[in-house]
């Protein structure tokens, strides 16, 4: 691994006014292949640095846990230093430290939690173990202000596809449904591999889909039939869709026919976006939520955003989607949720804070 593989990349902090009396919280994210460190003051982002090892995983077609853990070890200190420099603060200025303690890759989580524990002990600052999934919801305060409640959150990434009912971001988050097999982002990667596209597959399929016909191929919509809607009303399944794409492509190749890659990408993407937005809007209607938030890496997908906007507008629902930078894994989302917990008077975590690779979404923090 070269030093450039994990070199931190900085982005300008928000230009919004900083609230002087809001808590200054540092957030550390290391659940997968991004090492993220960010600093917020209340609801304002003042430092945000991410180092990614995605290039190291690309040749394997997916994240290799051992490579991710080693990359976090190499990137943690320089990323921390860069975030503090960007924010113009010293570590002693901090009011609290927040870290992702789950869910995620066990080894990767351990690196971030160990770093956070060390800082909390050395600086004598409170520590907050944060739920990665809930942090994808909490980050939206940095773009759109205080979260309305109740609201429904649709989280879509390479490892997770969840529908949540959020009554209180700090204490009352309920799982309405989740994927029963492949996550949406995982399905994107597998279909990209079928089409000989690079990893990660999402951006490449999204780009090609703009040149294709989303109605060219009638791919299935998982768990949307009458019986499935009774048993799995807000659950998702993308394994059958992935298999349908594979069989369609293999049949064409066996017959020596060309593969219309753009049409396959557009039709596959339409099937994913259709199911995600249909169930998300239905969840809002049935639970009295007038706001829908979409988070996670796949929230950057062009068609998902377009279809969500159309369906939310038709149903009288307000759509909230953080900027793409805040949708992917980052320290800002951990710091943002940590700051909300501090302001709500939540009890800090103990210094023997464990990691939990399968942390349930109802457990907002440890």
N, C-alpha and C positions, 0 to 999 in steps of 0.2 A: 504494500500500500504506500503510495507516495503522499507527501505532505499536502498536495493539492486536493486529494480526495476528500479531506475533511476540513479544508480551509473555510473558516467562517465567512459568511456573506452578510453584510449589513444593509439595512434599508433605513431611510429617513424615519425618525420618530414622528408621531402625530404632531401637528402644529397647534392643536387645540390648547386652550389655556390650562395650565396646571393648577390643580386645587392644592393650595399650600398645606391645609390641615388633613389631607387624605393620607392613608398609610402608604408607605413606600415598600413595595413587596417585590422580591426577586422570585422568578419562576424558572424551574428546570424541567425540561421534557426529554426523556430518553427511552420512550416505550418501544421504538422500532428502529428506523435507520436515520432519523434526524436527531442531532444534538442541538436542542434549542434552549437558549437562556435569554430571558427578557426581564425588564423592570417596568413596573407600572406605579403611578402615584394615583391612588383612587381608581378612577375609570380612564386614566390617561396613560397611553403607552409612551414611554420616554427612551427606551432602549430595547432593541430586538435584533438578535443575532442567531443565525441557524447555520450549522455545519452538517452536510449530508454525505452519507457514504453510498448513495444510490448507484453511482457508477461502478462501485466494487461488486454490487449484486447483479448488475445488468447481465453479465455473461452467464449467470446461473438461471436467469429468468424469474428470480424471486429473491426475497430477503433471506440471507444465511445468518442465523442467530449469532454464531461465533464471530463472524466478520463484523456484524453490527456492534457487538459488545466491545470488541477491540477498538473500533473506530470511535466509540463514545469515550473510551479511556484516553485516546490520543487528543480528542477535540475538546474535552471538558474545560480544561484550564484556559486555553486560548480563547474559547468562546465566552467564558465567564469574564475574562479580562476585557474583551472587545465590547461586551454589553455594558459593563460599568463605564468604560471610556466613552461610549456613545451617549449614555445617559448623563454623564458628567457627575457621577456620584462615587463615593467610596463605600466599601462593604460595611463599614461601621455606621453609615447613614441609614441602613435598612431598618425597617420596623418588623419584618417577618420574612420567612423563606417558605416557599411552596414548591412541591415536587410531585411529579406523577408517580404514584405508588402502585397503580394498576388501572385497567388491565394492560397487558402488553407482553413482550418477550421477557422471560424471567431474567436472563443475564443482562439484558439491556437496562431493564428497570433497576437492577442492583447498582449499576454504575451511577445513575442519577441520584438514587436514594442515598447511597454512601457519600456522594459529594454534598448533598443537602444536609445530611446529619453532621458532617464535619464542619460545615459553615455554621450551622445552628449552635453547635457546641462551642466552637471557637469564639463566636461573636456574642454568645448568650442571647440568641434571638428565638422567638417562637417558631416552631416548625409545623407545617400543614401538609399531610399526605393527601394528594388530590386524585379524584377519579378522572381518568383520561377522557372518558365519554362525556361526562358532565361538563368538563372544561371546554369541549367543543361547543357547548351551548353558552357557557358563561363568557366566552371571548367576545360575543357580539356586543357587549356593553361598550367595548372600545370603539365601535363604529356607530352604533345607533342608540346608545344610552341605556337607561334602566330597562330591564326585561319586564314586559307585561305578563301578568299571570291571571288565569291559567293560560298556558300556551302549549302547543305541540311542537316538538323538535324531531326532525328527520335527520339522522346521522348516517352518512354514507361514505365509506372509505374502503381501503383494501382489506381490512380485517373485520369491519363491523358494518352492519346495516340494521339500524334500530329506530323504532318509533317510541318517543317518550312523551309523557304528560308531565309538564313542569308546573307545579303549583307554588313552589318556592325553591329557587336555585340552590339554597344552602341546606335545605332540610326535607324537601318533599318532591322527589322525582320518582315517577312510576314508569315501569316498562309496559308499554302497550303491545309491543310485538318486536320480533327480530328475525333475522334470517335463520332458516332451519338447515341450511347447507352452505353454499358459497355466498360470500358477501358480494355486493355489486362490483366493488373495485377488483376483487379477485376474479370475477367473471370477465371483466374487461381484459385483465392480463392474460387469461387463458384463451380468450377469443383472439387477442392480438397475436399470440403464439401460433394459433391455427392459420392466421393470415400472413405469417412471416413478418410481423411488425416488431419493432424493438420494445424492450421493457423499460419503464412501466408503460402498459398498453393504453391507458386512458386517454392521454393527450393525443396519441397517434390516431386512435379510432375516432375521437371527437373531430379532429382535423379532416380526416377522410370522409366522415359522414356528411360534412357540408357539401361535398361534391356528389353524393349519392342520393338515391330515392328511398325514403323511409318506408314507402309502401310496396317496394319491389318484392319483398319476401315476407310472408306471413309467419313470423316466428311466434312461438307460444308466450302467453302471459301467465307466469306461474302463480298458483294459489289465488286465482280470481274466479273460478267456477262457483256455482251455487253452493255445493257441499263444502268446498274449500273455504269459502267466505264465512261459513258457519263455524268451522273448526279452527281456521287460521285467519281470522278476520284481518288482523294487522300484522301478520307474519309475512315473510318473503322467502322465495326460493328461486335461485338463478342457476342451479345445477342443470335442470331440464332444458332451460334456454341455451346454455352452453353446449349441451349434448346435441340439441337440434341444429345449432350452427355447425358443429363438427360434422354431423351426418350429411348436411346439405353440401358442405364444402367437399367432403370425401366423395360423395356421389358424383359431383361435377368433375372432380379430378380423375376418378376412375373411368369416366366416359371420355376423357381427353378434352373436356370443354374448359374454356377460360373461366376464371373466377372473377366476377365483377366486385372487386374488393370494396369499392366505395359504397355500392348498394348493400353489400353484406354488413358493412360497418354501420350504415345509416339505419338499416332495418333492425339490427341488434340493439343499437342505442335507443331507438324509438321504443322497443319493447321494455327496456330497462326503465326509461324515463316515464313511460306510461304507467307501469305498475307502481313505481315509487310515488309519483304525484297523486295518482288516484287514491291510494290508501292513506296518504298523508292528509289530503283534503277531507276525506271521509272521517278520519280520526278527529279533526278539528270540529266538524259538524256534530259528531256524536258526543263530544265532550265539552261543548260550549266554549271552544277556544276561538278567538277572533284573530289570533296571530299564529303563523307557522314560521319556524326557523329551520333553515337547512344548513347543516355543518358537515365537516369532514372533507377529505381531499376531493371526493367526487362532486362536491358542491360547486367546484369550479367548472364543471361540465356545462357547455353552452346549451345543449338541448334540455337538460334537466332544469336549468334556470328559466329558459323560455317557457316550457310547458307548465312549470310551477307558477310563473307569473300569470299565464293565461287562465289556469284553473282557479287560482286564488282570487283573481279579479272577478271571475264569473260567480264565485261563491261568496263574495264580500269579505274575504280574508286578507289580512295584511301580511305580506311576505317579507321576512327579514333574512338576508344572506350576508355574512361577513365578506369583506374583500377577499379575493382568492388567496392572498398571502396568509391570511388568518384562518383559512379553511384547512390547509395542510397542517401537519404536526408542527408545533412551535412552542417556545417558552412563554409567549404572550398569553396564550389561553390558560396556562397554569397560573401565571402571575395574576391574571384578571380574576379567576375564580378564587384564588387565595385572598386577594384584596377584598372581595365581596364577603368572604367568610370572616375576615378580620373585622370589617365594618359591622357585621351582624353579631359580633361578640361570640363567635363559635370557639369552642374549646380547642386548643392546639393539640397536635399529635405528640405522643411520647417519643423520646430519643431512640427507643428500640422499635421504631416504626418498621413494620414488615412490608415486603412487596407482595402483591397478590395478582398473579398473571390472569386470573379469571374473576376479578373483582366485580360484583354485581352492580348494576347501574344505580340501584336504590341507595347504595352506600356512597354518598357524595364525597365524604372525606373520612380519613381514619382518625 
